[in-house]
Amino acid sequence: MTEGLVVYDGKSYTVTKPTQQDIENLFEIRCTLEVLAVRQASVRISDTTSDALHAWVKECEEHWQEHSIEFLMSHDMHFHQLVCEGARNPKLMALLSTLNVQI
C-alpha cells in the first residue's frame, strides 16, 4: 500500500517527498483519529488487549527507570496499535495504518 508515496508518470516510478505542510496535516489527522481510538477503547477494549496494554506499560516503566529512551522509542508504535485494537473498529485501524505509512 503506497497511498501516494510512489507515483508512476507513464515511464518510471518516483518516490514522492512530502512537504512540511503535508506532514503537519497528517499529524493533525492522526491526532484526531487517535483521540477517537482512545474514546472507543475506553468502552470497547477486550480483556486480552487490556492485559497486553498493562503489560506494555509495566515493561516501559522498567526501561524508563533504566533511562532506555531507545527502548521506549522503538516500542511507541506498539502502544498506538494496542489502543487502536482496543477500539475494536477495523475502519479506524485501517485509516490509522494508512496514515502511519505516510508519516
Backbone as a printed PyTorch tensor [residue, N CA C, xyz], in Angstrom:
tensor([[[  0.8450,  -1.1630,   0.0000],
         [  0.0000,   0.0000,   0.0000],
         [  0.8990,   1.2370,   0.0000]],

        [[  0.9140,   1.9640,  -1.0930],
         [  1.8010,   3.1190,  -1.1890],
         [  1.0990,   4.4260,  -0.8870]],

        [[ -0.2100,   4.5090,  -1.1150],
         [ -1.0040,   5.6750,  -0.7550],
         [ -0.3690,   6.9920,  -1.1840]],

        [[  0.0600,   7.0670,  -2.4460],
         [  0.6050,   8.3130,  -2.9680],
         [  2.0810,   8.5190,  -2.7070]],

        [[  2.7390,   7.5520,  -2.0910],
         [  4.1650,   7.6930,  -1.8230],
         [  5.0060,   7.3940,  -3.0510]],

        [[  4.4530,   6.6030,  -3.9540],
         [  5.1300,   6.2710,  -5.2040],
         [  4.2110,   6.6990,  -6.3460]],

        [[  4.7710,   7.4460,  -7.2900],
         [  3.9890,   7.9660,  -8.4100],
         [  4.5540,   7.3950,  -9.7050]],

        [[  3.6640,   6.9660, -10.6060],
         [  4.0700,   6.4650, -11.9160],
         [  3.6460,   7.4890, -12.9580]],

        [[  4.6070,   7.9820, -13.7370],
         [  4.3130,   9.0210, -14.7330],
         [  4.1430,   8.4650, -16.1480]],

        [[  4.0000,   7.1500, -16.2690],
         [  3.8590,   6.5260, -17.5750],
         [  5.1660,   5.9290, -18.0760]],

        [[  6.2800,   6.3740, -17.5140],
         [  7.5980,   5.8750, -17.9110],
         [  8.3500,   5.2460, -16.7430]],

        [[  8.2580,   5.8890, -15.6090],
         [  9.0260,   5.4090, -14.4590],
         [  8.2890,   5.7240, -13.1570]],

        [[  8.7700,   5.1020, -12.0980],
         [  8.2150,   5.3290, -10.7680],
         [  9.1060,   6.3010, -10.0140]],

        [[  8.4810,   7.1500,  -9.2220],
         [  9.2100,   8.1160,  -8.4150],
         [  8.6480,   8.0890,  -6.9970]],

        [[  9.5410,   8.1270,  -6.0250],
         [  9.1160,   8.2260,  -4.6340],
         [  8.9170,   9.7010,  -4.3250]],

        [[  7.7230,  10.0450,  -3.8580],
         [  7.4300,  11.4470,  -3.5680],
         [  8.0220,  11.8530,  -2.2310]],

        [[  8.3350,  13.1230,  -2.1110],
         [  8.8520,  13.6640,  -0.8580],
         [  7.7830,  14.5840,  -0.2870]],

        [[  7.2320,  14.2210,   0.8860],
         [  6.1820,  15.0610,   1.4600],
         [  6.7380,  16.4090,   1.9110]],

        [[  5.9090,  17.4220,   1.8000],
         [  6.2990,  18.7520,   2.2670],
         [  6.0840,  18.8300,   3.7780]],

        [[  6.6120,  19.8640,   4.3790],
         [  6.3960,  20.0960,   5.8080],
         [  4.9000,  20.2110,   6.1040]],

        [[  4.1790,  20.9020,   5.2160],
         [  2.7360,  21.0640,   5.4030],
         [  2.0140,  19.7200,   5.3040]],

        [[  2.4540,  18.8600,   4.3820],
         [  1.8700,  17.5180,   4.2730],
         [  2.0110,  16.7620,   5.5980]],

        [[  3.1990,  16.8080,   6.1670],
         [  3.4710,  16.0900,   7.4120],
         [  2.6360,  16.6600,   8.5570]],

        [[  2.5620,  17.9910,   8.6370],
         [  1.7420,  18.6150,   9.6810],
         [  0.2730,  18.2170,   9.5380]],

        [[ -0.2220,  18.2140,   8.3110],
         [ -1.6150,  17.8170,   8.0720],
         [ -1.8640,  16.3750,   8.4960]],

        [[ -0.9240,  15.4880,   8.1490],
         [ -1.0660,  14.0780,   8.5150],
         [ -1.0750,  13.8920,  10.0300]],

        [[ -0.1940,  14.6220,  10.7370],
         [ -0.1610,  14.5080,  12.1940],
         [ -1.4370,  15.0500,  12.8340]],

        [[ -1.9960,  16.1210,  12.2890],
         [ -3.2620,  16.6480,  12.8150],
         [ -4.3770,  15.6120,  12.6760]],

        [[ -4.4300,  14.9820,  11.5190],
         [ -5.4500,  13.9570,  11.2830],
         [ -5.2120,  12.7630,  12.2050]],

        [[ -3.9500,  12.3590,  12.3200],
         [ -3.6200,  11.2180,  13.1790],
         [ -4.0230,  11.4960,  14.6260]],

        [[ -3.7240,  12.6800,  15.1130],
         [ -4.0900,  13.0290,  16.4960],
         [ -5.5960,  12.9450,  16.7080]],

        [[ -6.3470,  13.4610,  15.7680],
         [ -7.8090,  13.4200,  15.8740],
         [ -8.3130,  11.9810,  15.8950]],

        [[ -7.7710,  11.1500,  15.0060],
         [ -8.2010,   9.7510,  14.9520],
         [ -7.7660,   8.9760,  16.1950]],

        [[ -6.6010,   9.3070,  16.7420],
         [ -6.1420,   8.6040,  17.9370],
         [ -6.9890,   8.9670,  19.1570]],

        [[ -7.4640,  10.2020,  19.2220],
         [ -8.3860,  10.5700,  20.3070],
         [ -9.6570,   9.7270,  20.2000]],

        [[-10.1610,   9.5670,  18.9880],
         [-11.3330,   8.7180,  18.7680],
         [-11.0350,   7.2800,  19.1940]],

        [[ -9.8510,   6.7820,  18.8480],
         [ -9.4690,   5.4150,  19.2200],
         [ -9.4500,   5.2510,  20.7370]],

        [[ -8.9220,   6.2340,  21.4440],
         [ -8.8840,   6.1620,  22.9100],
         [-10.3010,   6.1680,  23.4810]],

        [[-11.1420,   7.0420,  22.9490],
         [-12.5340,   7.0890,  23.4270],
         [-13.2270,   5.7440,  23.2220]],

        [[-13.0590,   5.1820,  22.0410],
         [-13.7110,   3.9050,  21.7600],
         [-13.1070,   2.7800,  22.5940]],

        [[-11.7910,   2.7800,  22.7320],
         [-11.1280,   1.7310,  23.5100],
         [-11.5490,   1.7850,  24.9750]],

        [[-11.8390,   2.9720,  25.4700],
         [-12.2110,   3.0930,  26.8840],
         [-13.4960,   2.3350,  27.2140]],

        [[-14.3210,   2.0730,  26.2210],
         [-15.5670,   1.3340,  26.4710],
         [-15.6350,  -0.0100,  25.7420]],

        [[-14.7150,  -0.2430,  24.8060],
         [-14.7910,  -1.4610,  23.9860],
         [-13.6450,  -2.4490,  24.1970]],

        [[-12.6060,  -2.0550,  24.8820],
         [-11.3910,  -2.8670,  24.9380],
         [-11.6760,  -4.2560,  25.5310]],

        [[-11.0770,  -5.2690,  24.9270],
         [-11.2230,  -6.6380,  25.4280],
         [-10.2520,  -6.8510,  26.5880]],

        [[-10.5120,  -7.8630,  27.3740],
         [ -9.6150,  -8.1840,  28.4840],
         [ -8.2170,  -8.5090,  27.9760]],

        [[ -8.1370,  -9.2100,  26.8610],
         [ -6.8400,  -9.5900,  26.2950],
         [ -6.0320,  -8.3650,  25.8990]],

        [[ -6.6620,  -7.4290,  25.1960],
         [ -5.9540,  -6.2230,  24.7760],
         [ -5.6290,  -5.3500,  25.9790]],

        [[ -6.5300,  -5.2800,  26.9390],
         [ -6.2740,  -4.5150,  28.1620],
         [ -5.0730,  -5.0850,  28.9110]],

        [[ -5.0070,  -6.4030,  29.0250],
         [ -3.8690,  -7.0470,  29.6850],
         [ -2.5750,  -6.7560,  28.9370]],

        [[ -2.6240,  -6.8070,  27.6080],
         [ -1.4300,  -6.5180,  26.8020],
         [ -0.9850,  -5.0720,  26.9930]],

        [[ -1.9320,  -4.1650,  27.0790],
         [ -1.6100,  -2.7530,  27.2810],
         [ -0.9880,  -2.5330,  28.6610]],

        [[ -1.5430,  -3.1640,  29.6800],
         [ -0.9670,  -3.0460,  31.0220],
         [  0.4440,  -3.6390,  31.0750]],

        [[  0.6530,  -4.7560,  30.4050],
         [  1.9860,  -5.3690,  30.3540],
         [  2.9670,  -4.4520,  29.6420]],

        [[  2.5090,  -3.7990,  28.5750],
         [  3.3620,  -2.8680,  27.8320],
         [  3.7710,  -1.7070,  28.7380]],

        [[  2.8150,  -1.1550,  29.4810],
         [  3.1070,  -0.0350,  30.3860],
         [  4.1220,  -0.4630,  31.4420]],

        [[  3.9350,  -1.6320,  32.0200],
         [  4.8620,  -2.1240,  33.0460],
         [  6.2710,  -2.2880,  32.4770]],

        [[  6.3520,  -2.8680,  31.2890],
         [  7.6560,  -3.0610,  30.6510],
         [  8.3300,  -1.7180,  30.3810]],

        [[  7.5710,  -0.7540,  29.9220],
         [  8.1370,   0.5700,  29.6450],
         [  8.5760,   1.2690,  30.9250]],

        [[  7.8150,   1.0990,  31.9950],
         [  8.2100,   1.6870,  33.2780],
         [  9.5530,   1.1370,  33.7320]],

        [[  9.7700,  -0.1520,  33.5410],
         [ 11.0410,  -0.7650,  33.9210],
         [ 12.1860,  -0.1910,  33.0980]],

        [[ 11.9580,  -0.0210,  31.8140],
         [ 13.0150,   0.5140,  30.9580],
         [ 13.1980,   2.0100,  31.1710]],

        [[ 12.1300,   2.7100,  31.5620],
         [ 12.2450,   4.1410,  31.8390],
         [ 13.1860,   4.3560,  33.0220]],

        [[ 13.0730,   3.4990,  34.0270],
         [ 13.9490,   3.6070,  35.1900],
         [ 15.4000,   3.3500,  34.8080]],

        [[ 15.6080,   2.5860,  33.7550],
         [ 16.9580,   2.3220,  33.2500],
         [ 17.3990,   3.4040,  32.2730]],

        [[ 16.5400,   4.3960,  32.0690],
         [ 16.8080,   5.5030,  31.1360],
         [ 17.0280,   5.0040,  29.7110]],

        [[ 16.2680,   3.9910,  29.3270],
         [ 16.4090,   3.4240,  27.9910],
         [ 15.4220,   4.0820,  27.0250]],

        [[ 15.7660,   5.2820,  26.6040],
         [ 14.9310,   6.0230,  25.6570],
         [ 14.8090,   5.2470,  24.3500]],

        [[ 15.8730,   4.5760,  23.9500],
         [ 15.8510,   3.8090,  22.7050],
         [ 14.7540,   2.7480,  22.7440]],

        [[ 14.6450,   2.0700,  23.8730],
         [ 13.6020,   1.0490,  24.0160],
         [ 12.2240,   1.6810,  23.8750]],

        [[ 12.0050,   2.7790,  24.5870],
         [ 10.6980,   3.4300,  24.5550],
         [ 10.3410,   3.8990,  23.1560]],

        [[ 11.2940,   4.4740,  22.4610],
         [ 11.0250,   4.9600,  21.1060],
         [ 10.7050,   3.8050,  20.1660]],

        [[ 11.4280,   2.7080,  20.3080],
         [ 11.2100,   1.5740,  19.4100],
         [  9.8870,   0.8590,  19.7070]],

        [[  9.3410,   1.0400,  20.8950],
         [  8.0950,   0.3730,  21.2680],
         [  6.8820,   1.3000,  21.2570]],

        [[  7.0810,   2.5440,  20.8820],
         [  5.9990,   3.5240,  20.8560],
         [  4.8600,   3.0920,  19.9340]],

        [[  5.1850,   2.6270,  18.7470],
         [  4.1480,   2.2530,  17.7870],
         [  3.2930,   1.0990,  18.3150]],

        [[  3.9090,   0.2050,  19.0840],
         [  3.1540,  -0.9150,  19.6500],
         [  2.0420,  -0.4010,  20.5700]],

        [[  2.3380,   0.6320,  21.3430],
         [  1.3250,   1.2430,  22.2100],
         [  0.1390,   1.7390,  21.3910]],

        [[  0.4350,   2.4640,  20.3190],
         [ -0.6250,   3.0090,  19.4720],
         [ -1.4540,   1.8850,  18.8400]],

        [[ -0.7900,   0.7990,  18.4640],
         [ -1.5040,  -0.3400,  17.8880],
         [ -2.4320,  -0.9910,  18.9150]],

        [[ -1.9580,  -1.1090,  20.1460],
         [ -2.7930,  -1.7090,  21.1930],
         [ -4.0310,  -0.8620,  21.4710]],

        [[ -3.8600,   0.4540,  21.5250],
         [ -5.0080,   1.3350,  21.7430],
         [ -5.9950,   1.1830,  20.5920]],

        [[ -5.4720,   1.1440,  19.3790],
         [ -6.3340,   1.0130,  18.2060],
         [ -7.0570,  -0.3370,  18.2150]],

        [[ -6.3600,  -1.3890,  18.5870],
         [ -7.0070,  -2.7000,  18.7130],
         [ -8.1130,  -2.6440,  19.7540]],

        [[ -7.8560,  -1.9230,  20.8340],
         [ -8.8400,  -1.7970,  21.8990],
         [-10.1120,  -1.1100,  21.4450]],

        [[-10.0110,  -0.2470,  20.4460],
         [-11.1840,   0.4570,  19.9210],
         [-12.1320,  -0.4970,  19.2080]],

        [[-11.5840,  -1.6020,  18.7430],
         [-12.3710,  -2.6190,  18.0300],
         [-13.1500,  -2.0070,  16.8680]],

        [[-12.4280,  -1.2130,  16.0910],
         [-13.0190,  -0.5260,  14.9470],
         [-12.0860,  -0.7350,  13.7510]],

        [[-12.3400,  -1.7500,  12.9280],
         [-11.4430,  -2.0690,  11.8160],
         [-11.2310,  -0.9140,  10.8380]],

        [[-12.2530,  -0.1140,  10.6100],
         [-12.1110,   1.0170,   9.6830],
         [-11.1620,   2.0630,  10.2560]],

        [[-11.2790,   2.3280,  11.5400],
         [-10.3800,   3.2790,  12.1950],
         [ -8.9480,   2.7550,  12.1640]],

        [[ -8.7880,   1.4590,  12.4180],
         [ -7.4600,   0.8560,  12.3830],
         [ -6.8470,   0.9800,  10.9850]],

        [[ -7.6510,   0.7650,   9.9520],
         [ -7.1580,   0.8740,   8.5760],
         [ -6.7470,   2.3090,   8.2530]],

        [[ -7.5490,   3.2780,   8.6790],
         [ -7.2050,   4.6840,   8.4340],
         [ -5.9010,   5.0650,   9.1250]],

        [[ -5.7570,   4.6660,  10.3830],
         [ -4.5310,   4.9940,  11.1060],
         [ -3.3220,   4.2850,  10.5070]],

        [[ -3.5080,   3.0710,  10.0700],
         [ -2.4190,   2.3350,   9.4310],
         [ -1.9620,   3.0450,   8.1580]],

        [[ -2.9210,   3.5120,   7.3760],
         [ -2.6040,   4.2460,   6.1480],
         [ -1.8470,   5.5320,   6.4640]],

        [[ -2.2880,   6.2490,   7.4770],
         [ -1.6050,   7.4860,   7.8680],
         [ -0.1890,   7.2070,   8.3450]],

        [[ -0.0240,   6.1650,   9.1540],
         [  1.2970,   5.8600,   9.7000],
         [  2.3030,   5.5130,   8.6150]],

        [[  1.8430,   4.9120,   7.5380],
         [  2.7370,   4.6000,   6.4190],
         [  3.2610,   5.8890,   5.7920]],

        [[  2.4330,   6.9200,   5.7840],
         [  2.7970,   8.1710,   5.1250],
         [  3.6580,   9.0910,   5.9910]],

        [[  3.6470,   8.8610,   7.3000],
         [  4.3850,   9.7640,   8.2010],
         [  5.8350,   9.3470,   8.3010]]])
